[in-house]
Structures are given as C-alpha cells and as structure tokens.
Amino acid sequence: MKKNKIAIFDIDGTIFRSSLLIELVEALVVEGLFPENIRDTYIRAYKDWFNRRGSYEDYISAVVVAFEKNIKGINNNAFIEIAKQVVADNKDRVYRYTRDLIKKLDKDNYYLLAISHSPKAIVQDFCRDWGFDKVYGRDYEVDENNEFTGETLYLELISDKSKILKRVIEKENLVLTGSVGVGDSEGDITLLQMVERPICFNPNAKLYSQAKLSGWEVVIERKDVIYEI
C-alpha cells in the first residue's frame, strides 16, 4: 500500500533519552579522536543547565560548536565506527511514549520522517530499526582523503525543519491530512504549526508556552508515568 500520510519526529530528547551528539562527542574523546579539553568549550553551559540557571538549548549549542571546531581532519571511517558503537550502546535508551507511537503509526502505514540536528551518520544508524522512511541530520563535507573538511553541508535546509517537511511532502507526494508531528523545543514550532496533530513531548518552556497558546497536545513522560496536560 502506498503511503501518503506523514508523521515527523525530532530525535534527541523526543525518542532518544539524551542527545546523540553529546554521546558521540564523549565517545570521540574517549577514543582519542577529540582532545579531552574539548569539554572546556561546553562545561560552563552544562553546569548552568544542570543547576537550572541556563537552558538546555545553550548547552547543546555549545556542544555543536565544540564538535564542529574539532571534526576537521578526522577520518570518516573511524568516525562512522565510533558512531555505530554509540548507537549499539544506546539503542534501547528511548522513551516509551514515542517508542509506542512510532510502532502504531508504522502499523497504520504512515510515512515516517526523522529530523535531527545531530550528525546524519549517527541519526541514520539510530533510526535504522525504527521503520523510518527518511532521516535528516547535519551533514559534513568529506574530502578526497576521506577526512572531514570542517564544512557543514545544506545548513540552510537542516536549520529549518519546516523546509525539510515541505521538501519531503512534495518529493514523496504526501499529504498533511492526518499528519502527526512530535517535538520538544522551540526549534520544532514551525514544523508543528504545519501538521494536523502537533504533540509537544516533554517540552521546554518556550515550546510549552506556544502549546498553551495554540491548544496543542502536551505529553510528559516522567520515570514510569506518562500523562497529558
């Protein structure tokens, strides 16, 4: 049966109970591909978030900066192997609500789209066994020696999830009728505004404020309890 309905999921903090990028950076440090002092780039942002004085978005942004400053010259094959190991170690570290929702939508013949700001290589590997039809993540240029140049590809597209959604709908001849979108931060707002059923899962303050204004579903999973607000 041809799929025409679409469901879009953010990955980090929405399906995966952490950030693939954070786990990857830590693994690259452990394996010696990244220097240990890379943590100095984001440790303050991490402490501010951990102590509830700063935002998680500021912390993640600092990790992205650290990653992109150190990826240049790293061999792509070595990078992929480490990414695979990170996924193998963390593949079951997921939220029950979104795990079960994906299974239901896949059974209902939805076209499943994943959009993440983590590197595409690790996002693809993480999503491989979840039935996703298409995966978007940050893509980094590799030179003729199979080493990263430090340049990010298609940055304008990956920075706007609504653009990705429009692109996939047009390319795959999908419809927004019956569409579902799941996100956890303000970066997902433009995407959630497009779908028929926007779900704000464990939202941050900015997304929660938008959800209240727009009447969107808010779902919280805390420990072993799932509840709607």
C-alpha positions in Angstrom: 0.0 0.0 0.0 1.4 3.4 -1.0 1.9 5.7 2.0 0.5 9.2 1.8 0.1 10.3 5.4 3.2 11.6 7.2 4.5 11.6 10.8 7.5 13.7 11.8 9.7 13.1 14.8 12.5 15.0 16.4 15.0 12.5 17.8 17.1 13.9 20.7 15.1 14.3 23.8 12.0 13.1 22.0 12.7 9.5 21.1 16.3 9.2 22.5 16.5 10.0 26.2 19.6 12.1 25.7 21.4 13.7 22.8 23.1 11.6 20.2 25.5 14.4 19.6 26.5 14.6 23.3 27.1 10.8 23.5 29.1 10.9 20.2 31.3 13.7 21.4 32.1 11.9 24.6 32.9 8.7 22.7 35.2 10.6 20.3 37.0 12.0 23.4 37.3 8.5 24.9 38.7 7.1 21.7 41.3 9.9 21.4 39.9 11.4 18.2 38.8 14.6 20.1 41.0 16.2 22.7 39.9 16.0 26.4 40.0 19.8 26.7 37.1 20.0 24.3 34.9 19.8 27.3 36.1 23.2 28.3 34.0 24.6 25.4 30.7 23.5 26.9 31.3 22.7 30.6 30.0 26.1 31.8 26.9 25.8 29.7 26.4 22.2 31.0 26.7 23.3 34.6 24.4 26.3 34.1 21.8 23.9 32.6 22.3 21.2 35.3 21.9 23.8 38.1 18.8 25.2 36.3 20.5 28.6 35.7 20.8 28.2 31.9 18.9 26.5 29.1 19.4 23.1 27.6 19.5 24.8 24.2 22.5 26.8 25.2 24.2 23.7 26.4 23.5 21.8 23.1 24.6 24.8 21.1 27.9 24.8 22.9 28.4 21.1 22.2 27.7 21.7 18.5 30.4 24.5 18.4 32.8 22.1 20.1 32.1 19.3 17.6 32.4 21.5 14.5 35.6 23.1 15.7 37.2 19.6 16.1 35.8 17.5 13.3 38.2 18.8 10.7 40.8 16.2 9.7 39.0 13.3 11.4 38.8 10.1 9.3 35.3 9.4 8.2 35.6 5.6 8.6 36.8 5.9 12.1 34.0 8.4 12.9 31.4 6.0 11.5 32.7 3.1 13.5 32.5 5.1 16.7 29.0 6.4 15.8 27.9 2.8 15.3 29.2 1.8 18.8 27.4 4.7 20.4 24.2 3.6 18.8 24.8 -0.1 19.8 25.3 1.1 23.4 22.3 3.4 23.5 19.7 1.9 21.0 17.3 0.9 23.8 17.6 4.2 25.7 14.3 5.6 24.5 11.0 7.0 25.8 8.1 4.6 26.0 5.5 7.1 24.7 7.3 7.9 21.4 8.5 4.3 21.0 4.9 3.0 21.1 3.6 5.9 19.0 6.2 5.1 16.2 5.1 1.5 16.2 1.4 2.4 15.9 2.0 4.9 13.1 4.2 2.5 11.2 1.4 -0.1 11.5 -1.1 2.5 10.3 1.1 2.9 7.2 2.4 6.4 7.9 5.5 7.7 6.1 7.9 8.2 9.0 10.3 11.2 8.8 13.1 11.8 11.4 14.7 15.3 11.6 17.7 15.9 14.0 20.4 18.4 14.4 22.8 15.6 15.4 25.2 14.3 12.7 23.4 12.4 9.9 25.6 9.3 10.2 24.6 8.6 13.8 21.0 9.6 13.3 20.6 7.2 10.4 22.1 4.3 12.3 19.9 5.0 15.4 16.7 5.2 13.3 17.5 2.1 11.1 15.5 -0.3 13.1 12.6 2.0 13.8 10.9 1.9 10.4 11.7 5.4 9.4 11.4 6.1 5.7 13.6 9.2 5.6 16.2 10.6 8.0 17.7 14.1 8.1 20.6 15.2 10.2 23.6 17.5 9.9 25.8 16.5 7.0 29.5 17.3 7.0 31.8 17.5 4.0 34.5 14.8 3.4 37.5 15.4 1.2 39.3 13.1 -1.3 41.3 11.6 1.6 38.0 10.6 3.4 38.6 13.2 6.1 36.2 15.9 7.3 36.9 19.4 6.0 35.0 21.1 8.8 32.3 22.4 6.4 28.6 21.8 7.1 26.5 20.9 4.0 23.0 22.1 3.3 23.0 24.2 6.5 20.1 26.4 5.4 17.9 23.4 4.9 18.7 21.5 8.1 18.3 24.6 10.2 14.6 24.9 9.3 12.6 21.7 9.9 9.5 23.2 8.2 11.5 23.5 4.9 12.5 19.8 5.2 8.9 18.8 5.8 7.7 20.8 2.7 10.5 19.2 0.6 9.6 15.7 1.6 5.9 16.2 1.1 6.5 17.5 -2.4 9.1 14.9 -3.3 7.2 11.9 -2.0 3.7 13.1 -3.0 2.4 13.1 0.6 -0.4 15.0 2.3 -0.8 16.9 5.5 -4.2 15.4 6.1 -3.9 13.3 9.2 -0.3 14.3 9.7 1.4 14.0 13.1 4.4 15.9 14.4 6.4 15.4 17.7 8.9 17.9 19.1 10.3 19.1 22.4 11.7 22.6 21.8 11.1 25.9 20.1 13.1 24.7 17.1 10.1 22.4 16.4 7.4 25.2 16.4 7.4 25.9 12.6 7.1 22.2 12.0 4.3 21.6 14.5 2.4 24.5 13.0 2.1 22.6 9.8 0.7 19.3 11.0 -2.8 18.4 12.0 -1.8 16.7 15.2 1.1 18.6 16.9 2.4 16.8 20.0 4.7 18.7 22.4 6.6 15.9 24.2 8.5 16.9 27.4 8.6 20.5 26.0 10.9 23.2 27.2 9.4 26.5 28.4 9.2 28.2 25.1 7.5 25.3 23.3 5.1 24.8 26.3 4.1 28.5 26.1 3.4 28.1 22.4 1.5 24.9 23.0 -0.8 26.7 25.5 -1.5 29.5 23.1 -2.2 27.1 20.2 -4.0 24.4 22.1 -1.5 21.7 21.2 -1.2 18.3 22.9 1.4 18.3 25.7 2.6 14.9 26.8 5.0 14.3 29.7 6.9 11.1 30.5 8.5 11.2 33.9 10.0 8.0 35.3 7.3 5.3 34.6 4.4 7.7 34.3 3.0 9.2 31.0 0.4 12.0 31.3 -1.2 14.7 29.2 -1.6 18.3 30.2 
